[in-house]
Amino acid sequence: RSYRGIEIASVAVATGRYVSGLAQIAEELLALTAADVLLLAATVDDEPAAAKRTWIDLIGRARPSAVSVDLREVMASFGGGGHARAAAASFSLPPGRAADDAVAAVLLDARERVEAQI
């Protein structure tokens, strides 16, 4: 999606378990696309299944062309942090919250926060 000349890409992934290197995958996706900003949200389930909680790992990456975008600020609103061009947050969903709906809502919220900076 383009907003004021800045391309913002959103990606949702259901991993089912923790995936090491997910931030690097976000970097690769940014490099492979025409996006200026990439937001990646992955759902991760706790183990064992008896104590199951679902987490969302939200990762943001931005090219220097997205001059006004500060992903550290965006991720701080989700309890995370990082740098202006590379930041992330991780948080658990309330019990009973549908992961697909939550991921869509989180990506929309994050995208709106990015757009507010442009």
N, C-alpha and C positions, 0 to 999 in steps of 0.2 A: 504494500500500500504506500502511495506517495502522499506526503503532507508537506506543503510549501517547498517542494523541490527536494525533500529528503525522503529516500526510500526506507521504509520500516518493514522488516520481515518478522513474522512470528511463527514459531515452530512449537508444536506440542508433541511430546513423546511419552508413551507409557512403557517404562522400563521394567516395572514389576520388582526390581531390586536395584541396589546401589550400583552405579556404573562409574568406575574409575576413568578419569579422563574426559568427562562430559564437557568440561570447559574447553578442552582442546577441540572437541567436535564442533562446538559453537564457533571457535576461531576458523575452523576449516569451512564451515557453512558460510560464514561471512566472506571468506576469500573466494568461494565458488559462486557467489551471487552478486547481483548488482546492488544489494542493499547497503545503505549507509549505517543502519542500525539493525542488529539482530537480537531478538528476544527469544530465548529457548526455555520452555517449561517442561520438566520431566517429573512424572509421578513415580514415587519409590515406595514400596511397601516394606514395613518392618518385618523382621523375622524374630521369633517364630510366629506362625500364623495365628496362634492363640492370643498373642498380644498385638495383633495387627493394628497398626496406625498407618495412614497414608501421608507421605510427605510430598511437598512440591519443592524441587530444586529449580530456582529461577536464575538464569544466567543471561547477562547482557553484554554485548560487544558493540563497539562503534568505531567507524573509520574516522580519521582526522577531518574528513569532509563534513561531518556532523558537528561543526564547531561549537554550537551552543548546547549540545547534549551532554549532561553530566549523569552518567549511569550510577555513580556513587549515591547521588541524591535520590534517584528513582528507587534503587534497591534499599536505601535506608527506610523508606516507607513500608517495606516488607520485613524489616528487622535485619537486613543485610548490610553490606558495605563493599568497599573496593576502591577503585580508581574511576576517574571520569570516563575513560574509554573501556574499562573492563571491571565489571562488578557482578555480585551474585547475592542471593538470599536463599535460605532454606527454612521451611516452616511446616508444621504438621497441620493437617485438616481436622476440624472438629469431627468427633465420631458421627457417622451416619451421613456425612456430606459426600455427595457423589463426586468422584475425582474428575470425571470429564467436564462437569459443569464448573467445578472449582478452577480447573486449568484454563478454561475459556474465559472465566471472569478475571482471573489473575492476569492473563495476557492482555485482555482489553484494558484493565486498569493500568498496567505498566505502559502500554502503548499510549494511552491518554496522557500519562505523566510525561512521556517523552515528547509527545506533540505539544504539550504546554510549554516546553522549553525551547521550541523551535520558533 
